[in-house]
Amino acid sequence: MILNVEEIPISGLDIRQTLDQDWLKDILRDIRETGECRFSAPISFDLRVTKSSRNVFVHGNIATNLVMKCSRCLKDFDYPILIHNFKYTFCPAEDKKVVDDIELSGEDLEFSFYLGEEISIAQVILEQVTLAVPFKPLCHDLCRGLCYQCGTDLNKERCECSKENKFNIRFSKLRDLKV
């Protein structure tokens, strides 16, 4: 998914595409290898690419679906990713000024430089999908997770573990301490 900057017409370029499972084999490889998530649907996107001088502007929508493990109860659940009206800007690398110790704003995160005459649309899609993956996925906001003693799914049933045993075993010697 490489675009030649010189071939982008003045009127802009519309790209509507669905990326199949073969393309997805490479995307988010690190996340997939850890088992944190997998794609359950292709990535569909609708992009508008325009340019002004040598700057290239990409905006559009991306949609896909992931199967993730809940960070509390470890159950698989569907997590739809719907990215609406994102914006991304590519500038030629010769415009890049090296500045040390700068603070990035939110707009800086939607900005990249390109070398030569080509830009990668795949880079934009990969970045947007990666940013939409939650750091700590939850099957629902009120997920109660698993009992730390017996492993019972607290969303389905009550745990019969003794409340007295909630004391951390590493501190058991302190229990006998008399002050």
N, C-alpha and C positions, 0 to 999 in steps of 0.2 A: 504494500500500500504506500507507494512512493509517488509523490507529485513533483513534477518539474515546475519550478516557479515561473519560468518563461512561458510555459504552455497554459497557464491559468488565464482565461479570457478576461477582458476588461469588465464584462458584465458579471463575472463570477462563475462559480461552478457549483452545481448541486450534486451531492453524492448520497445515494440511498442504497444501502447494502446490508446484507445479513452474512455474518461470518460464521462458517460452519465449524464443526468439531475439529477438523484437521488444523484449522488456523488457531483454534483455542489450545492446542497441545502445547504451544510455546508460551502463550500468555499466562501470566501469574503462576509460572512453574514453581517458584519457591513456596507459594501458599498451597498449591495442590499437593506437592510432595510431602508436606507436613500433615496432610489430611484435614486441614482446617476447613477447606471448602472445595467444591467442584461445580462446574457449570452444568446446569440441567436444561439450558436452552441456549441457542445461538445468540451472539451479540448482534442486535439490529441497531443501525444508526442512520440518522438523517442529518447531513451536514451541509452547510453553506460555506464555501471557501471564496474569499475575495482578496484582492491585493491593492495596495496603494504604494506606488513606487516599488520598492523591494520588500516591503513589509507584507506578510501574509496573515490574514485573519480567518480563523475557523470558529464557527459557532453552530450549535445544533443540539440534538438529543441523542441519547444512547439508552438502550434497554436490554436487559438480560435477566437471567434468574440463576441464583446460586443455591446449592444445598450446603448448609453450614451446620456445625455442631454448636449447640447452646453451651456457653461457658459456665453455666450453673448446673444444668441437669444432664448434659452430654447427649441429648437427643438431637437427631437430625431434623432440620426444619428448612422450609423454602424461604429464601430471602430475595425478594425482587429488587433489582437495581434499576431505578428510573432516574436518569440524569436529564433534567430539562434546561434548555437554553444556556448551556455552558459557553464560555468564550475563551479563546486561546489565541495568542499572538506569536508569530515567528518573525524575528528580525535577522538580517544578515550578520554573520559573526564579526565582520569588520566594524560594525557599529558598537561592538561590545567594549566597554571600558572596564578595566580591572580596578576594583575598589575593594580595599580590605576592611573588614569589620563593619559591614553595613547591616542595617536591620531591614529584613524583608517585610513588605506589606502584603496584604491579601492579593493585590493586583500583580505583584511580582511572581506569585505562584502560578499564574496563568500566562506565563511568558517564557519563551525559549529562543535560542539562537540557532541558526542553521549555517552549515558550511556548503560552499558550492552552489549548485542550482536546484538541489532537491530537498524536499522536506518529507518526513515520515508521518502520515496520518495515523498509522498504527501506534506510534509513540503517544499521540494525543489520546487515542481510545484507551490504550493500556493505562496511562496515567489517570484518566478520569475514572475508570472502573476500579483501579487500585485504591484511589482516594475514597470511593464510595463503600468499600468493604469495611465494616465496623471492626474496631480494635477488640471489643469484647462483645461478641454476638449473643443476643438473648432471644429465645424462642417467643417470649412475650415479656412485657415489662414487669409483671408480677410473678415471674418464675421464682419458686422457692428453692430450687436446686436439690441437692442430695444431702442426706444425713451424713455428717462427717464420721460417724461411728459405724453405722451398719450399711450405708449406701442406699437406703430407701429413697425412692423418688418422692419428695415431699409435696409435689404437685398432685400426686395420685392418692396417697394415703398418709396417715399419721405414723410417725415413728414411735416404737415402743421402747426406745433406749432410755435408760435411767437418766433423769435430769442431773442426778448427783455426779454422774460420770463425765459431765461436761468439763470438769477440772482437767487441765492439761497435765498429762502424765509426766512430763519433764519436771513439773514442780511438785511432785508427790511427796518428796521429803519435807517440803515446807508445810504440808498439811499437819504434821505432828509437832510443829514448832509452837511452843508456849511462850507468850510474851507477858 
